[in-house]
Amino acid sequence: MIKREDKHRILIIGASGFLGYSIYKELCSYFKTFGTYNTSNKAFEKNKHYFQFNIEEDDVYEILDIVKPTIIISALRGDFSKQVLMHQHLAEYVFSNKIRILFLSSANVFDAYSKYPSYEQDKTLSNSIYGHFKIKIENMLLRLPKKQVAILRLPMVFGSQSPRVNDILQNIKDNMPIEVFPNLIMNVTTDSKVTQQIHYIINRNKYGIFHLGSSDLVHHDDFIKEIIKTLNLENKGVYKRVYTTNDDRYLAVLPKYNLLPKNLNLVSQDILNELGK
């Protein structure tokens, strides 16, 4: 890829988290990339492109004034009400400065629907606090001029350093049961694929709603068992089956309208192949 450092100044809100840091690593060689971190970490403190930001205490405007981003990527976790307020500030900044925002959303914006997988143009509806919060921010950003906004809905994210895989490994180490949901049908992704997809969306000035999950569906319990098998730990896993319903329920965000090039698509087996390396 061509280096285009002069083209964009990118600010990743939440760049010390698992996904935020993966995005930073993907983009920093190509663009002037900045990020925020919250918890004390010497590596981030020494990085001149990182700014300490505590959503409970700090005003995001101060960082926006210093960085003057052309693109904001929101990958923040934390208090929901504080996040809503911060995104109101981000939306005002995006609108008045005619820049772009990419928001990492979740399949949970559809968690009230259980009979089918969900597509980009489906109406959002959630029964969970987390899903409600994501919908609130999505709706706020979708009121902005459409070419300035990309909503990126993610399914469960796996990857060799992902919190989900680390939790599985820790539970096995501690002889603790691993929770599986036998009736949950989902699609999946990895941090490495999400970051490539984001890079493409930025480069091609894409906007709108994207479903960044695998094109196939898996049962949660089968997929977790496949991960454990791939890691050569199948004799050590103890499972706790959690049934939230008697019927199969879907929590899957499938792409249908906003399609990315074939090399940026994935199937669940790709994740297992990556973990098996």
N, C-alpha and C positions, 0 to 999 in steps of 0.2 A: 504493500500500500504506500501511496505517496504521503510524505509528511506534510501536514497542513496546519502547522502551529499558528499561523497568522489568521486562519479562517474563523476560529471560534475560541471563545473563553468559556470554559465549562465549569460550573459550580455544582458539586455533588453534595447535597444536604444528607448527612448520615454516611459519610465516606469511611468511617471506621468500623461499620458493621460488616457482616459477612458479604452481602451482595454489593453494598456501597464500595467496599475496598476492591472487590473483584472488578467493578466497573472502572474504578480509578486506575487500576493496573492496566486494563485494556486500552484506555483512552489517553493516558498521560504521555505516551510516545508520539501521539499524533496531533494533540491539541494542547493549548495552555489549559491545564486541568487543575482545579482547586477542590478542596473538600473540607468538611467540618468533622470534628471528633468531639466526643463528650468526656469519656472517662480518661483519667490520667494515663498516658502511654508515651514513654520516652521516644519511640520511633516516630509518632505523629508530632510530638512537640518539636522535634528536630527538623521535620519536613516543613520548609518555608511555604509550601503550597497548602498546608493544613491550618485551619483556624479552629480554636476551641470554641464550642458553642453548646450552651446548656439551655435547652428549650424552656426550662422552668424559670430561668433568670435573664437570659440574653435576648436582645432584639436582633432579628435576622437582618434588618436594614443596614446595620453597621457593616456586616460582612458583604452585603450586596454593594454597598458604596465603595468598598475597597476593591473587590474583585471586578465589578462591572461586567457580569457575565452576559454572553449572548445566548447561552442555553443553561437552564437549571434542571438538574435531575434530582427528584425527591425520592430518597431511599431511606427516610428516617423512621425510626421506631420510637416509642415513648408515649407519654400521657396523651390520650386521644383528644381531650378538649384543648390542650395546648397546641397540638398539631393542627387542629382545625383553625385556630387563631393564626398560627404561623402561615398556613396555606392561604388564608385571606390576604395576608401581607404579601406573600409571593405572587398571588393573582393580581394584586394592584400593581406590583412592580413589573410583572410580565406585560400587563396591558399598557401601562404608561410608557414603557421603554421599547415596546414592539419587539420583544424577544420571545424565545420559545421555552416551554416547560415540558419535561417528560416525568410522568408520575407513575411510580410502581404501585399498582393496585393488586387485587387478589381475586382468586376464584370465589372467595367468600361473599362477594357482592351478589352471588346467585345462590347462596346456601339455603334459601327458602324453597328453591325448586329442587326436587329430588328425582323426578321421573325421566329427565333427559339431560344430556350435556348442553352446555350453553355456548352461544355464538356471539359475535361482536355486537350485533344490532338488537339482541334480546333485551327486554326490560329487566333492570336489576331489581332484586328483592331479597332481603336477608332477614334471618331470624336471630342473628348473633350481633353482639355489641360491636365486634371487630368488623363485620360486614357492613353494618349501618354506618360506621365511621368512614370506611373506604368509599361508600356510596356518597356520603355527604361531600367529601372532597372531590370526588369525580364530578358530581353535579356542579359544584362551584367552578371547577376548571373548564367544564364543557360550555359554560356561559361566555367564555373568552372567545375571541375570533378563532375560527376552527383551525387555521393554518399555524397557530401558535401553540397547539396542545397535542400531546400524544399520551394516551392512557394505555399503560402496559399491564394487562392483567396476567398474573402468574399463577400457575398451579403449585403444588408442593415442589420445592427445589431440593434436589439432591446433588451430590458432588463429593469428591474425596475429603474436602475440608468443611463440608456443610454441617451445621448444627444437628441436622437430623441423623446423618451418618455417625457423627461423633457421639450422639446420645445412644445410638444402637451399640456402638463399641463399648461405651462406658457401662451400659446395662449388662452386657455380656461379662465384662470384667468384674462387675460387682455382684454377679449372679442374680441380677434383678430381672423380672419379666419384661418383655418388650410388648408394648401395647399394639395390637393390630385390629383393624376394623374390617371384618370379613365381608360386610355388605356394602362397603364404600367402593364405588367405581370412579376412577379419577384419571387424569393425565398428569404428566410429570415433566420436569426439566432439570437442567444443571446450570450452575452459575456461569460456566464457561460458554454455554450456548446463549444464555440470556445476554451476556456482555457483547458477544459478536453481533447479536440481533440489534442491540442498542446502537452499536457502532454504525451499522448499516442504516438504521433509521435516521441517525444524525447526518451521516454523509449524504444521504439522498433526500434530505429535507422532508421526510415522511411525517404525516400527521394523522390524527384520528385514533380509533380504538384498535389495539392489537391484542390478540390472544397468543401468548408466547409459550405454548405447551406442546407436548408431543402430539403427533397426529393419530396415535393409537391410544386405547384405553386399557387400564389395568385394574385389577382388584388390589386394594391396599395390602391385604394380608399376603397375597401371592407375591407382590412386588418386594415387600420387606423380606420375605423368605428368600427370594432370588438374590437380593443384595447380600444377605448373610451367607448364602451359598457361594456367591462370587468372591466374597472375602475369605473363603475357606474356613468358615466358623459354624457350619450348619449343625455340628454335633453339640454346640455350646448354647444355642439360643433357646430360651424358654419364653413361651408366648402367653400373653393375656388377651383373650379375645373379647372385644368390646362391641356389643350389639346396641346401636342406638335406634334401630328399627328392625322389624321382621323382614322387610323387603329390601332389595337392592336400592341404593340411593346414589345419585350421580353428584359429583362435585368436580366438573371438568370444564375447562375453557378451550374449546376447539376453534381454530382459525377457519374462516369460510370466505370472508369478503376482503379483508386486508391481508393478503397472502405475501409472504416473503419468498425470496429465491430458494430453489430446492436445496442448495448447499447450507442454508440456514435453518432448514427444518430438521426435526429429529423424531425418532421413535424410542420407546422405552428401552429397547435393547442397547441403544447407543450409550445410555447412562450406565448400564451394567458393564459394557465394554470398557468405558472410561474408568470405572471403579476397579476393574480387574487388571489394569495395567500395573 
